[in-house]
Amino acid sequence: MKLRGTLGGLNLLIEPGDTGGSVQDALSVRTELLASAVTIELQGDADPEAVEAALRAIRAAGGTPGRVRAPRVSVPTPAPADSAPRPAPLPARTEILTQTLRAGYHREFPGSVIVLGDVNPGAEILAGGDVIVVGALRGVAHAGLGGHADAIVWARPIASTQIRIGDAVARAPEGSSLSNMRHREDQPLAEIARLQDGVIHIDVQK
């Protein structure tokens, strides 16, 4: 975990080795620094308990949690033709859901969304920006709603029967990594889905 000051407040970087306990201990002696606007950045395979501990510490110190920046990869896309419609700019706000999403959940978000838990089968989440799931994604996710082709889906792992990015759809054939949980209790795999040349590709994050 690292803290650094910025012109707009404070940046808190949560690294793969950080836990809820280690973040709580580290921030308990720096409460005076947290009484400001704090942006949380996730590096790689972040522990959801570490994120929750950071949010609790910021609020307890009288600070304001700002944006949460999750891992993302910029994918170059062809420039649209002049006559092609351009998607509306995304809202800057990122929504944070602090619970696991269960079957029957269905919600649409104008910007990006971060789920500090799992997305279970039967749940559906749609976002104009990125869909970041700190746990396992087993339900349906649609990122880039409205034609934002540079959006991503990130989870650990992506184990959904269907994901969408922009106007593209990836359905899981029998035996694929999407339909089989590549999830170990001790170390779940983080995966990222992105759109390249109109096709959704899923890569394991090392």
ABEGO torsion letter per residue (X at the ends): XBBBBBAAEBBBBBBAABBAAAAAAAAAAAAAAABBBBBBBBBEBBBAAAAAAAAAAAAAAGBBBBBBBBBBBBBBBBBBBAABBBBBBBBABBBBBABBBBBGBBBBBABBBBBBEBBBBGBBBBBABBBBBABBBABBBBBGBGGBAABBBBBOBBABABBBBEABBBBBBBGBAAABBBBBAABBBBBBBBBBGGBBBBBBBX
